Amino acid sequence: MGPTAAGKTALALALCDALDCTIVSVDSAQVYRGMDIGTAKPGPAVLARYPHRLIDIRDPAEIYSAADFRRDAWAAIEEIVASGKTPLLVGGSMLYFRALVQGLADLPPADPRVREEILALADAGGWAAVHRRLAAVDPLAAARIPVTDPQRLQRAMEVFLVSGDTISSIHQRQGATALPWRLLQLAVAPRDRVVLHRRIALRFEAMLQAGFLDEVAALRARGDLEPALPSMRSVGYRQAWDYLDDRISYAAMVERAIIATRQLAKRQHTWLRSWPELQWLLTDESAHAGNGAHEEILQLALKYVAAASI
């Protein structure tokens, strides 16, 4: 686990070289086909050497929920374990991790039209307006979800508008099925947030140079996708879509995408700070520039693995 741009993939590949692992992707955007550059999806050469499960399993026009992930990840883990290998779950979609580990209530599926209504309310009055409306119908959820977390606000409001029931009451009725496997939970993150912010900016610039805008333009040209879809609400894609729609300038697109990615990383950090039984692997800037420092992080991770195996 870890925030975006923290170096999760590099560490995961190194662990695969050291251990007999198969990677299971825990990324809500990498499930979609045709969304490669903007999701930092591993390239064909990497995937050929290190097979990943749960990548490219949905069309961007489809809805893929945390409940779908739990079902698919569970099946993938069972198959990997049966083959004699170790599943290595890698990603930053914390809701997916929670759904797998803690279980998830049987929530109604996402509704693009309802999401458009919520986004229109947010555009008109900011996410504070959505938060106030949520507080009126589900005060427990409003107290739990900060106004700075639009994804969870949107989902909580959507659940009520679609089902007439609150997400809080549904969660209270849920009964999670415990995982039958022992878990070792590791989180990798830069020790200094400034380092992470720099990496986020550099990575987005690299995505643009690699043809990210062409990727989004091709998705728009299909004609069956719209900005309200969960796939197109992914960080970077929604800002690029606005730019291609001539709603914002190129400079504004770059700035907003980087800011949105930083906000995502902050939310991921918030999840991780309260995550139980988590082993932290803190890196410095040199960990991403030289093999020696990276080797130290790998050896620390292997140390935790060895201790958990005793």
C-alpha positions as a LaTeX table, in Angstrom:
\begin{tabular}{lrrr}
\hline
Residue & $x$ (\AA) & $y$ (\AA) & $z$ (\AA) \\
\hline
Met1 & 0.00 & 0.00 & 0.00 \\
Gly2 & 0.99 & 3.64 & $-0.15$ \\
Pro3 & 0.18 & 7.03 & $-1.66$ \\
Thr4 & 0.33 & 7.59 & $-5.39$ \\
Ala5 & 3.83 & 8.04 & $-6.86$ \\
Ala6 & 5.44 & 6.58 & $-3.72$ \\
Gly7 & 7.26 & 3.75 & $-5.50$ \\
Lys8 & 4.88 & 0.86 & $-4.83$ \\
Thr9 & 5.32 & $-0.76$ & $-8.23$ \\
Ala10 & 9.13 & $-0.69$ & $-8.14$ \\
Leu11 & 9.14 & $-2.32$ & $-4.71$ \\
Ala12 & 6.54 & $-4.89$ & $-5.79$ \\
Leu13 & 8.62 & $-5.96$ & $-8.79$ \\
Ala14 & 11.70 & $-6.28$ & $-6.59$ \\
Leu15 & 9.71 & $-8.43$ & $-4.15$ \\
Cys16 & 8.59 & $-10.63$ & $-7.04$ \\
Asp17 & 12.23 & $-11.17$ & $-7.97$ \\
Ala18 & 13.05 & $-12.14$ & $-4.38$ \\
Leu19 & 9.92 & $-14.18$ & $-3.64$ \\
Asp20 & 7.58 & $-16.41$ & $-5.62$ \\
Cys21 & 4.76 & $-13.87$ & $-5.93$ \\
Thr22 & 1.96 & $-13.01$ & $-8.31$ \\
Ile23 & 0.78 & $-9.40$ & $-8.22$ \\
Val24 & $-2.88$ & $-8.52$ & $-7.71$ \\
Ser25 & $-3.52$ & $-4.89$ & $-8.67$ \\
Val26 & $-5.50$ & $-2.84$ & $-6.16$ \\
Asp27 & $-6.14$ & 0.18 & $-8.36$ \\
Ser28 & $-9.59$ & 1.49 & $-9.23$ \\
Ala29 & $-8.37$ & 3.04 & $-12.52$ \\
Gln30 & $-6.04$ & 0.31 & $-13.79$ \\
Val31 & $-9.00$ & $-2.05$ & $-14.08$ \\
Tyr32 & $-10.03$ & $-0.13$ & $-17.22$ \\
Arg33 & $-8.77$ & $-0.98$ & $-20.69$ \\
Gly34 & $-7.34$ & 1.89 & $-22.73$ \\
Met35 & $-6.41$ & 3.89 & $-19.63$ \\
Asp36 & $-2.71$ & 3.15 & $-19.54$ \\
Ile37 & $-0.59$ & 6.30 & $-19.41$ \\
Gly38 & $-2.69$ & 8.28 & $-16.95$ \\
Thr39 & $-2.95$ & 5.37 & $-14.52$ \\
Ala40 & 0.79 & 4.60 & $-14.61$ \\
Lys41 & $-0.14$ & 1.09 & $-15.68$ \\
Pro42 & 2.85 & $-1.23$ & $-16.14$ \\
Gly43 & 3.87 & $-1.60$ & $-19.77$ \\
Pro44 & 3.73 & $-4.77$ & $-21.89$ \\
Ala45 & 7.33 & $-5.76$ & $-21.12$ \\
Val46 & 6.75 & $-5.53$ & $-17.37$ \\
Leu47 & 3.44 & $-7.37$ & $-17.56$ \\
Ala48 & 5.05 & $-10.14$ & $-19.62$ \\
Arg49 & 7.68 & $-10.70$ & $-16.96$ \\
Tyr50 & 5.49 & $-9.95$ & $-13.92$ \\
Pro51 & 1.87 & $-10.98$ & $-14.60$ \\
His52 & $-0.69$ & $-8.77$ & $-12.86$ \\
Arg53 & $-4.22$ & $-9.79$ & $-11.95$ \\
Leu54 & $-7.17$ & $-7.34$ & $-12.14$ \\
Ile55 & $-5.62$ & $-5.06$ & $-14.78$ \\
Asp56 & $-7.57$ & $-4.36$ & $-18.01$ \\
Ile57 & $-10.65$ & $-6.28$ & $-16.88$ \\
Arg58 & $-13.31$ & $-3.64$ & $-17.61$ \\
Asp59 & $-14.27$ & $-1.22$ & $-20.36$ \\
Pro60 & $-14.23$ & 2.45 & $-19.26$ \\
Ala61 & $-17.97$ & 2.66 & $-19.96$ \\
Glu62 & $-18.62$ & 0.07 & $-17.25$ \\
Ile63 & $-19.00$ & 0.58 & $-13.52$ \\
Tyr64 & $-16.58$ & $-1.32$ & $-11.28$ \\
Ser65 & $-17.31$ & $-1.16$ & $-7.57$ \\
Ala66 & $-15.42$ & $-2.02$ & $-4.41$ \\
Ala67 & $-17.76$ & $-4.99$ & $-4.04$ \\
Asp68 & $-16.78$ & $-6.16$ & $-7.53$ \\
Phe69 & $-13.14$ & $-5.84$ & $-6.54$ \\
Arg70 & $-13.61$ & $-7.87$ & $-3.36$ \\
Arg71 & $-15.21$ & $-10.69$ & $-5.32$ \\
Asp72 & $-12.56$ & $-10.65$ & $-8.06$ \\
Ala73 & $-9.61$ & $-10.25$ & $-5.70$ \\
Trp74 & $-10.85$ & $-13.09$ & $-3.50$ \\
Ala75 & $-11.07$ & $-15.37$ & $-6.54$ \\
Ala76 & $-7.62$ & $-14.29$ & $-7.77$ \\
Ile77 & $-6.05$ & $-14.90$ & $-4.35$ \\
Glu78 & $-7.60$ & $-18.37$ & $-4.17$ \\
Glu79 & $-6.19$ & $-19.26$ & $-7.59$ \\
Ile80 & $-2.72$ & $-17.90$ & $-6.78$ \\
Val81 & $-2.56$ & $-19.73$ & $-3.44$ \\
Ala82 & $-3.74$ & $-22.95$ & $-5.10$ \\
Ser83 & $-0.90$ & $-22.62$ & $-7.62$ \\
Gly84 & 1.63 & $-22.56$ & $-4.78$ \\
Lys85 & 2.54 & $-18.90$ & $-5.13$ \\
Thr86 & 2.10 & $-15.93$ & $-2.81$ \\
Pro87 & $-0.40$ & $-13.20$ & $-3.73$ \\
Leu88 & 1.13 & $-9.71$ & $-3.58$ \\
Leu89 & $-1.56$ & $-7.04$ & $-3.49$ \\
Val90 & $-0.24$ & $-3.72$ & $-4.78$ \\
Gly91 & $-2.01$ & $-0.39$ & $-5.15$ \\
Gly92 & $-3.36$ & 2.73 & $-3.55$ \\
Ser93 & $-7.14$ & 2.30 & $-3.72$ \\
Met94 & $-7.70$ & 2.20 & 0.01 \\
Leu95 & $-11.44$ & 1.56 & $-0.23$ \\
Tyr96 & $-10.64$ & $-1.59$ & $-2.20$ \\
Phe97 & $-8.19$ & $-2.73$ & 0.48 \\
Arg98 & $-10.79$ & $-2.07$ & 3.17 \\
Ala99 & $-13.47$ & $-3.90$ & 1.20 \\
Leu100 & $-11.24$ & $-6.95$ & 0.92 \\
Val101 & $-9.97$ & $-6.98$ & 4.51 \\
Gln102 & $-13.01$ & $-5.72$ & 6.43 \\
Gly103 & $-15.88$ & $-6.52$ & 4.10 \\
Leu104 & $-18.27$ & $-4.11$ & 2.47 \\
Ala105 & $-21.95$ & $-3.43$ & 2.72 \\
Asp106 & $-24.17$ & $-4.39$ & $-0.20$ \\
Leu107 & $-24.48$ & $-0.89$ & $-1.65$ \\
Pro108 & $-26.50$ & 0.03 & $-4.75$ \\
Pro109 & $-24.50$ & 0.33 & $-7.98$ \\
Ala110 & $-23.27$ & 3.71 & $-9.16$ \\
Asp111 & $-25.71$ & 5.72 & $-11.26$ \\
Pro112 & $-24.09$ & 8.14 & $-13.76$ \\
Arg113 & $-27.18$ & 10.36 & $-13.95$ \\
Val114 & $-27.37$ & 10.74 & $-10.18$ \\
Arg115 & $-23.65$ & 11.47 & $-10.12$ \\
Glu116 & $-24.21$ & 14.23 & $-12.66$ \\
Glu117 & $-26.79$ & 15.79 & $-10.33$ \\
Ile118 & $-24.34$ & 15.67 & $-7.42$ \\
Leu119 & $-21.52$ & 17.11 & $-9.53$ \\
Ala120 & $-23.83$ & 19.90 & $-10.70$ \\
Leu121 & $-24.57$ & 20.74 & $-7.06$ \\
Ala122 & $-20.84$ & 20.74 & $-6.33$ \\
Asp123 & $-20.13$ & 22.97 & $-9.33$ \\
Ala124 & $-22.79$ & 25.43 & $-8.19$ \\
Gly125 & $-22.05$ & 25.56 & $-4.47$ \\
Gly126 & $-18.83$ & 23.66 & $-3.92$ \\
Trp127 & $-18.45$ & 20.36 & $-2.10$ \\
Ala128 & $-19.51$ & 22.18 & 1.06 \\
Ala129 & $-23.01$ & 22.33 & $-0.43$ \\
Val130 & $-22.97$ & 18.57 & $-1.01$ \\
His131 & $-21.71$ & 18.07 & 2.54 \\
Arg132 & $-24.58$ & 20.17 & 3.94 \\
Arg133 & $-27.12$ & 18.18 & 1.96 \\
Leu134 & $-25.60$ & 14.92 & 3.15 \\
Ala135 & $-25.70$ & 16.16 & 6.76 \\
Ala136 & $-29.43$ & 16.75 & 6.40 \\
Val137 & $-30.13$ & 13.13 & 5.42 \\
Asp138 & $-27.21$ & 11.20 & 6.94 \\
Pro139 & $-25.56$ & 13.14 & 9.79 \\
Leu140 & $-23.42$ & 10.14 & 10.78 \\
Ala141 & $-21.83$ & 9.97 & 7.34 \\
Ala142 & $-21.40$ & 13.75 & 7.21 \\
Ala143 & $-19.59$ & 13.68 & 10.54 \\
Arg144 & $-17.30$ & 10.91 & 9.29 \\
Ile145 & $-16.55$ & 12.25 & 5.80 \\
Pro146 & $-14.70$ & 15.58 & 5.55 \\
Val147 & $-15.69$ & 18.15 & 2.95 \\
Thr148 & $-12.22$ & 17.67 & 1.45 \\
Asp149 & $-13.05$ & 14.10 & 0.34 \\
Pro150 & $-15.34$ & 14.57 & $-2.68$ \\
Gln151 & $-15.22$ & 10.92 & $-3.78$ \\
Arg152 & $-16.68$ & 9.62 & $-0.52$ \\
Leu153 & $-19.12$ & 12.53 & $-0.27$ \\
Gln154 & $-20.37$ & 11.80 & $-3.76$ \\
Arg155 & $-20.81$ & 8.10 & $-3.02$ \\
Ala156 & $-22.63$ & 8.65 & 0.28 \\
Met157 & $-25.00$ & 11.13 & $-1.35$ \\
Glu158 & $-25.48$ & 8.84 & $-4.34$ \\
Val159 & $-26.40$ & 5.86 & $-2.15$ \\
Phe160 & $-29.18$ & 7.88 & $-0.53$ \\
Leu161 & $-30.53$ & 9.31 & $-3.79$ \\
Val162 & $-30.52$ & 5.90 & $-5.51$ \\
Ser163 & $-31.82$ & 3.72 & $-2.67$ \\
Gly164 & $-33.55$ & 6.06 & $-0.23$ \\
Asp165 & $-31.41$ & 4.48 & 2.49 \\
Thr166 & $-28.34$ & 6.02 & 4.10 \\
Ile167 & $-24.88$ & 4.59 & 3.69 \\
Ser168 & $-24.48$ & 4.69 & 7.48 \\
Ser169 & $-27.48$ & 2.45 & 8.11 \\
Ile170 & $-26.39$ & 0.04 & 5.37 \\
His171 & $-22.90$ & $-0.21$ & 6.88 \\
Gln172 & $-24.39$ & $-0.89$ & 10.31 \\
Arg173 & $-26.25$ & $-3.89$ & 8.88 \\
Gln174 & $-23.28$ & $-5.35$ & 7.03 \\
Gly175 & $-21.73$ & $-8.64$ & 8.02 \\
Ala176 & $-18.20$ & $-9.07$ & 6.73 \\
Thr177 & $-16.76$ & $-12.46$ & 5.88 \\
Ala178 & $-13.30$ & $-12.79$ & 7.39 \\
Leu179 & $-10.40$ & $-13.52$ & 5.06 \\
Pro180 & $-9.08$ & $-17.07$ & 5.51 \\
Trp181 & $-5.48$ & $-15.97$ & 4.81 \\
Arg182 & $-2.84$ & $-14.41$ & 7.01 \\
Leu183 & $-1.97$ & $-10.88$ & 5.94 \\
Leu184 & 1.27 & $-8.92$ & 6.06 \\
Gln185 & 0.49 & $-5.28$ & 5.41 \\
Leu186 & 3.27 & $-2.95$ & 4.23 \\
Ala187 & 3.06 & 0.73 & 3.28 \\
Val188 & 5.76 & 2.54 & 1.32 \\
Ala189 & 5.95 & 6.34 & 1.37 \\
Pro190 & 8.55 & 9.11 & 1.19 \\
Arg191 & 9.59 & 10.36 & 4.58 \\
Asp192 & 9.32 & 13.96 & 3.34 \\
Arg193 & 6.06 & 15.11 & 1.75 \\
Val194 & 8.01 & 17.59 & $-0.40$ \\
Val195 & 9.69 & 14.63 & $-2.09$ \\
Leu196 & 6.31 & 13.07 & $-2.85$ \\
His197 & 4.97 & 16.34 & $-4.27$ \\
Arg198 & 8.03 & 16.63 & $-6.52$ \\
Arg199 & 7.57 & 13.07 & $-7.74$ \\
Ile200 & 3.89 & 13.69 & $-8.46$ \\
Ala201 & 4.70 & 16.73 & $-10.61$ \\
Leu202 & 7.51 & 14.98 & $-12.47$ \\
Arg203 & 5.37 & 11.92 & $-13.11$ \\
Phe204 & 2.50 & 13.93 & $-14.56$ \\
Glu205 & 4.88 & 15.82 & $-16.84$ \\
Ala206 & 6.27 & 12.46 & $-17.99$ \\
Met207 & 2.72 & 11.23 & $-18.66$ \\
Leu208 & 2.06 & 14.26 & $-20.85$ \\
Gln209 & 5.26 & 13.66 & $-22.79$ \\
Ala210 & 4.28 & 10.01 & $-23.23$ \\
Gly211 & 1.01 & 10.99 & $-24.95$ \\
Phe212 & $-1.52$ & 11.20 & $-22.13$ \\
Leu213 & $-3.64$ & 13.82 & $-23.90$ \\
Asp214 & $-3.81$ & 11.62 & $-27.00$ \\
Glu215 & $-4.99$ & 8.77 & $-24.77$ \\
Val216 & $-7.81$ & 10.90 & $-23.32$ \\
Ala217 & $-8.69$ & 12.26 & $-26.77$ \\
Ala218 & $-9.09$ & 8.69 & $-28.05$ \\
Leu219 & $-11.39$ & 7.87 & $-25.14$ \\
Arg220 & $-13.50$ & 11.00 & $-25.83$ \\
Ala221 & $-13.68$ & 10.15 & $-29.52$ \\
Arg222 & $-15.43$ & 6.86 & $-28.76$ \\
Gly223 & $-18.63$ & 8.79 & $-28.17$ \\
Asp224 & $-20.00$ & 6.52 & $-25.46$ \\
Leu225 & $-18.04$ & 7.95 & $-22.53$ \\
Glu226 & $-18.91$ & 10.97 & $-20.43$ \\
Pro227 & $-17.15$ & 12.94 & $-17.67$ \\
Ala228 & $-19.52$ & 11.64 & $-14.96$ \\
Leu229 & $-18.41$ & 8.02 & $-15.39$ \\
Pro230 & $-16.17$ & 6.72 & $-12.58$ \\
Ser231 & $-13.42$ & 5.90 & $-15.08$ \\
Met232 & $-13.37$ & 9.44 & $-16.44$ \\
Arg233 & $-13.47$ & 10.93 & $-12.94$ \\
Ser234 & $-10.05$ & 9.41 & $-12.26$ \\
Val235 & $-7.39$ & 11.92 & $-11.29$ \\
Gly236 & $-5.79$ & 13.45 & $-14.37$ \\
Tyr237 & $-8.46$ & 12.22 & $-16.76$ \\
Arg238 & $-11.14$ & 14.65 & $-15.62$ \\
Gln239 & $-8.74$ & 17.60 & $-15.89$ \\
Ala240 & $-7.54$ & 16.48 & $-19.33$ \\
Trp241 & $-11.17$ & 16.07 & $-20.45$ \\
Asp242 & $-11.95$ & 19.64 & $-19.34$ \\
Tyr243 & $-8.93$ & 20.89 & $-21.30$ \\
Leu244 & $-9.95$ & 19.03 & $-24.45$ \\
Asp245 & $-13.44$ & 20.49 & $-24.02$ \\
Asp246 & $-11.82$ & 23.97 & $-24.01$ \\
Arg247 & $-13.13$ & 24.59 & $-20.51$ \\
Ile248 & $-9.68$ & 25.28 & $-19.06$ \\
Ser249 & $-6.25$ & 26.22 & $-20.39$ \\
Tyr250 & $-3.33$ & 23.83 & $-20.74$ \\
Ala251 & $-1.55$ & 25.46 & $-17.79$ \\
Ala252 & $-4.69$ & 25.19 & $-15.65$ \\
Met253 & $-5.07$ & 21.54 & $-16.63$ \\
Val254 & $-1.53$ & 20.74 & $-15.53$ \\
Glu255 & $-1.90$ & 22.66 & $-12.28$ \\
Arg256 & $-5.28$ & 21.14 & $-11.40$ \\
Ala257 & $-4.17$ & 17.61 & $-12.21$ \\
Ile258 & $-1.10$ & 17.93 & $-9.99$ \\
Ile259 & $-3.14$ & 19.48 & $-7.17$ \\
Ala260 & $-5.78$ & 16.74 & $-7.47$ \\
Thr261 & $-3.06$ & 14.09 & $-7.32$ \\
Arg262 & $-1.59$ & 15.69 & $-4.20$ \\
Gln263 & $-5.04$ & 15.70 & $-2.62$ \\
Leu264 & $-5.43$ & 12.02 & $-3.48$ \\
Ala265 & $-2.07$ & 11.28 & $-1.85$ \\
Lys266 & $-3.16$ & 13.18 & 1.25 \\
Arg267 & $-6.37$ & 11.13 & 1.50 \\
Gln268 & $-4.36$ & 7.94 & 1.09 \\
His269 & $-2.06$ & 9.05 & 3.91 \\
Thr270 & $-5.11$ & 9.71 & 6.09 \\
Trp271 & $-6.40$ & 6.17 & 5.48 \\
Leu272 & $-2.99$ & 4.66 & 6.19 \\
Arg273 & $-2.40$ & 6.55 & 9.43 \\
Ser274 & $-5.37$ & 4.77 & 10.99 \\
Trp275 & $-4.74$ & 1.40 & 9.33 \\
Pro276 & $-4.21$ & $-1.38$ & 11.89 \\
Glu277 & $-1.18$ & $-3.70$ & 11.91 \\
Leu278 & 0.69 & $-1.73$ & 9.26 \\
Gln279 & 4.45 & $-1.83$ & 8.75 \\
Trp280 & 5.84 & 1.40 & 7.29 \\
Leu281 & 8.68 & 1.51 & 4.77 \\
Leu282 & 9.76 & 5.15 & 4.73 \\
Thr283 & 12.00 & 6.28 & 1.89 \\
Asp284 & 14.07 & 9.37 & 1.20 \\
Glu285 & 14.78 & 11.03 & $-2.14$ \\
Ser286 & 17.79 & 8.85 & $-2.86$ \\
Ala287 & 15.61 & 5.74 & $-2.72$ \\
His288 & 14.27 & 6.69 & $-6.14$ \\
Ala289 & 17.60 & 7.70 & $-7.61$ \\
Gly290 & 19.97 & 4.87 & $-6.72$ \\
Asn291 & 19.85 & 1.11 & $-6.36$ \\
Gly292 & 21.60 & 1.15 & $-2.98$ \\
Ala293 & 18.89 & 3.03 & $-1.13$ \\
His294 & 16.18 & 1.05 & $-2.95$ \\
Glu295 & 17.93 & $-2.15$ & $-1.86$ \\
Glu296 & 17.66 & $-1.02$ & 1.77 \\
Ile297 & 13.88 & $-0.69$ & 1.47 \\
Leu298 & 13.65 & $-4.08$ & $-0.22$ \\
Gln299 & 15.70 & $-5.72$ & 2.52 \\
Leu300 & 13.52 & $-4.12$ & 5.20 \\
Ala301 & 10.41 & $-5.44$ & 3.45 \\
Leu302 & 11.94 & $-8.91$ & 3.23 \\
Lys303 & 12.79 & $-8.71$ & 6.93 \\
Tyr304 & 9.12 & $-8.09$ & 7.74 \\
Val305 & 8.13 & $-10.98$ & 5.47 \\
Ala306 & 10.57 & $-13.33$ & 7.20 \\
Ala307 & 9.35 & $-12.28$ & 10.65 \\
Ala308 & 5.72 & $-12.83$ & 9.66 \\
Ser309 & 6.55 & $-16.32$ & 8.40 \\
Ile310 & 7.88 & $-17.49$ & 11.78 \\
\hline
\end{tabular}
